[in-house]
Amino acid sequence: MKTIEDLGDLSGKRVLVRSDLNVPLDGSSITDDGRVRASVPTIQKLAARGAKVLVVAHLGRPKGEPDPQFSLAPVASRLGELLGQPVRFATDTVGESAQAVAAELANGEVAVLENVRFNAGETSKDDAERGVFADELASLADVFVSDGFGVVHRKQASVYDIARRLPSAVGGLVQAEVEVLKRLTESPERPYAVILGGSKVSDKLGVIDHLMTKADTLVIGGGMVFTFLAAQGYGVGKSLLEADQIDVAKGYLARAAELGVEILLPTDVVVAPEFKADSPATVVSIDSIPADQLGLDIGPASGAAFAAVVRKAKTVFWNGPMGVFEMAAFAGGTRAVAQALTEIDGLSVVGGGDSAAAVRQLGFADDQFGHISTGGGASLEYLEGKTLPGLAVLEENA
């Protein structure tokens, strides 16, 4: 993949940067600006080289037409604060406003174009429809830089098709993400522990399959753990259970035993009668989960055991919270794992998505971890060994 350095002199060039600015909003207030912060170094680098920087990104899941609740206006404002310079905002993506802003930008200036998903062509499954929109995007710029790691697994106009229409390079953020993920898949320092949480086994099938041959220990928490416990014959009460995945979980347990890979499951869980923050929480052993209660976190003994595995490891990849971390009574397991990750003598990787949100919500700073991915789904697909369209197209152009 070509880098920004390979693009030559960018002074006066219009550079379209695909960033990942898909941040959580409460009304118009950003509740976690991690992705905006992560986008800053590449944008700064381009501006410092005299480029006219046009940032394109999505927010939320609008239906291919403008929807004010998903406007990037508050994100553009925050980006300006972080850059320490004014950031112009176009009220459309390729229309009159975008064209005017692109034409008026001076060297070193930055603009954000309105949500790329306000245009049906961005996410269309029809190559021709995506192509038409990509042509419109390409008409605004001279060069394309791909820096939105959270979308490189999507075959979308502003990620994939645009790279076939303009001289293209990888941005620093995507480059750093790929380098870390290569370390996880090609040359992990051992012991290597993979911690998987979240609600569903079915969301993690590919990554379990792929990493079972690479990791020394697979640690399983979150809602998905109850499918594994059911596979071992335990009653799980009203806990989240994917009954159609029980045989799959049994297969993983058997395969791990054959490969000599440890699958570590909790020995205790925190249960409650209802999925509510104020529902009375009780710690129980996995062999005594009440029939009328549901598990919402791993228990303290399990949190300590999981943390011990993490601290001994030289490489750790974590994706998915251990429990319902948004509720204080059920955040202990996630906190225990996060704390241990800050203490390892090696590479700790937080795999984006809910895991990244969890560590920030629980009061940890980004720099306490070796790497926090900006792309949960993209990092999982990379670790599954899948081809990511947004990376493959950059390799074509190398």
ChimeraX attribute file (.defattr): number of C-alpha atoms within 10 A of each C-alpha:
attribute: neighborCount
match mode: 1-to-1
recipient: residues
	/A:1	16
	/A:2	18
	/A:3	17
	/A:4	20
	/A:5	11
	/A:6	12
	/A:7	14
	/A:8	9
	/A:9	12
	/A:10	21
	/A:11	16
	/A:12	17
	/A:13	19
	/A:14	24
	/A:15	28
	/A:16	29
	/A:17	29
	/A:18	26
	/A:19	30
	/A:20	25
	/A:21	27
	/A:22	24
	/A:23	18
	/A:24	17
	/A:25	17
	/A:26	9
	/A:27	10
	/A:28	15
	/A:29	13
	/A:30	15
	/A:31	13
	/A:32	17
	/A:33	17
	/A:34	19
	/A:35	19
	/A:36	20
	/A:37	14
	/A:38	20
	/A:39	26
	/A:40	17
	/A:41	14
	/A:42	21
	/A:43	26
	/A:44	17
	/A:45	15
	/A:46	25
	/A:47	20
	/A:48	15
	/A:49	16
	/A:50	18
	/A:51	26
	/A:52	28
	/A:53	29
	/A:54	27
	/A:55	25
	/A:56	23
	/A:57	23
	/A:58	25
	/A:59	21
	/A:60	16
	/A:61	12
	/A:62	19
	/A:63	12
	/A:64	16
	/A:65	12
	/A:66	18
	/A:67	13
	/A:68	12
	/A:69	13
	/A:70	21
	/A:71	22
	/A:72	27
	/A:73	19
	/A:74	15
	/A:75	22
	/A:76	24
	/A:77	15
	/A:78	18
	/A:79	24
	/A:80	17
	/A:81	12
	/A:82	14
	/A:83	15
	/A:84	10
	/A:85	12
	/A:86	15
	/A:87	20
	/A:88	19
	/A:89	23
	/A:90	24
	/A:91	19
	/A:92	19
	/A:93	25
	/A:94	23
	/A:95	14
	/A:96	12
	/A:97	16
	/A:98	22
	/A:99	18
	/A:100	13
	/A:101	20
	/A:102	25
	/A:103	13
	/A:104	11
	/A:105	18
	/A:106	16
	/A:107	19
	/A:108	22
	/A:109	21
	/A:110	28
	/A:111	23
	/A:112	30
	/A:113	28
	/A:114	28
	/A:115	29
	/A:116	28
	/A:117	26
	/A:118	23
	/A:119	20
	/A:120	18
	/A:121	22
	/A:122	24
	/A:123	22
	/A:124	18
	/A:125	12
	/A:126	9
	/A:127	14
	/A:128	11
	/A:129	15
	/A:130	23
	/A:131	22
	/A:132	15
	/A:133	25
	/A:134	24
	/A:135	17
	/A:136	15
	/A:137	25
	/A:138	22
	/A:139	13
	/A:140	20
	/A:141	20
	/A:142	17
	/A:143	22
	/A:144	28
	/A:145	31
	/A:146	31
	/A:147	28
	/A:148	29
	/A:149	29
	/A:150	23
	/A:151	28
	/A:152	29
	/A:153	23
	/A:154	17
	/A:155	20
	/A:156	24
	/A:157	27
	/A:158	33
	/A:159	32
	/A:160	26
	/A:161	24
	/A:162	28
	/A:163	24
	/A:164	19
	/A:165	17
	/A:166	20
	/A:167	18
	/A:168	28
	/A:169	25
	/A:170	28
	/A:171	27
	/A:172	22
	/A:173	21
	/A:174	23
	/A:175	18
	/A:176	15
	/A:177	20
	/A:178	17
	/A:179	10
	/A:180	18
	/A:181	20
	/A:182	14
	/A:183	13
	/A:184	22
	/A:185	16
	/A:186	9
	/A:187	10
	/A:188	19
	/A:189	14
	/A:190	15
	/A:191	16
	/A:192	22
	/A:193	28
	/A:194	26
	/A:195	24
	/A:196	25
	/A:197	23
	/A:198	21
	/A:199	23
	/A:200	19
	/A:201	25
	/A:202	13
	/A:203	13
	/A:204	19
	/A:205	15
	/A:206	16
	/A:207	18
	/A:208	20
	/A:209	14
	/A:210	14
	/A:211	19
	/A:212	20
	/A:213	13
	/A:214	20
	/A:215	22
	/A:216	20
	/A:217	23
	/A:218	23
	/A:219	21
	/A:220	25
	/A:221	29
	/A:222	27
	/A:223	27
	/A:224	27
	/A:225	31
	/A:226	32
	/A:227	27
	/A:228	25
	/A:229	21
	/A:230	19
	/A:231	20
	/A:232	13
	/A:233	11
	/A:234	15
	/A:235	17
	/A:236	24
	/A:237	18
	/A:238	18
	/A:239	24
	/A:240	18
	/A:241	21
	/A:242	17
	/A:243	12
	/A:244	10
	/A:245	19
	/A:246	20
	/A:247	14
	/A:248	17
	/A:249	22
	/A:250	17
	/A:251	13
	/A:252	19
	/A:253	18
	/A:254	12
	/A:255	15
	/A:256	18
	/A:257	12
	/A:258	9
	/A:259	11
	/A:260	12
	/A:261	17
	/A:262	16
	/A:263	19
	/A:264	17
	/A:265	19
	/A:266	23
	/A:267	17
	/A:268	21
	/A:269	31
	/A:270	26
	/A:271	30
	/A:272	25
	/A:273	17
	/A:274	17
	/A:275	15
	/A:276	13
	/A:277	14
	/A:278	11
	/A:279	12
	/A:280	12
	/A:281	21
	/A:282	15
	/A:283	18
	/A:284	17
	/A:285	15
	/A:286	21
	/A:287	14
	/A:288	14
	/A:289	24
	/A:290	18
	/A:291	12
	/A:292	13
	/A:293	19
	/A:294	23
	/A:295	33
	/A:296	27
	/A:297	31
	/A:298	32
	/A:299	26
	/A:300	18
	/A:301	16
	/A:302	21
	/A:303	24
	/A:304	15
	/A:305	18
	/A:306	24
	/A:307	22
	/A:308	14
	/A:309	21
	/A:310	31
	/A:311	20
	/A:312	18
	/A:313	22
	/A:314	17
	/A:315	25
	/A:316	28
	/A:317	22
	/A:318	23
	/A:319	24
	/A:320	27
	/A:321	31
	/A:322	33
	/A:323	29
	/A:324	25
	/A:325	24
	/A:326	14
	/A:327	14
	/A:328	11
	/A:329	21
	/A:330	24
	/A:331	21
	/A:332	22
	/A:333	29
	/A:334	26
	/A:335	22
	/A:336	19
	/A:337	24
	/A:338	26
	/A:339	19
	/A:340	19
	/A:341	26
	/A:342	20
	/A:343	15
	/A:344	19
	/A:345	14
	/A:346	19
	/A:347	21
	/A:348	26
	/A:349	22
	/A:350	27
	/A:351	25
	/A:352	23
	/A:353	20
	/A:354	17
	/A:355	25
	/A:356	26
	/A:357	17
	/A:358	22
	/A:359	23
	/A:360	14
	/A:361	14
	/A:362	17
	/A:363	9
	/A:364	16
	/A:365	11
	/A:366	15
	/A:367	9
	/A:368	15
	/A:369	19
	/A:370	19
	/A:371	18
	/A:372	24
	/A:373	28
	/A:374	28
	/A:375	24
	/A:376	21
	/A:377	21
	/A:378	23
	/A:379	26
	/A:380	21
	/A:381	18
	/A:382	18
	/A:383	19
	/A:384	18
	/A:385	13
	/A:386	12
	/A:387	12
	/A:388	18
	/A:389	18
	/A:390	26
	/A:391	23
	/A:392	14
	/A:393	20
	/A:394	22
	/A:395	14
	/A:396	11
	/A:397	14
	/A:398	13
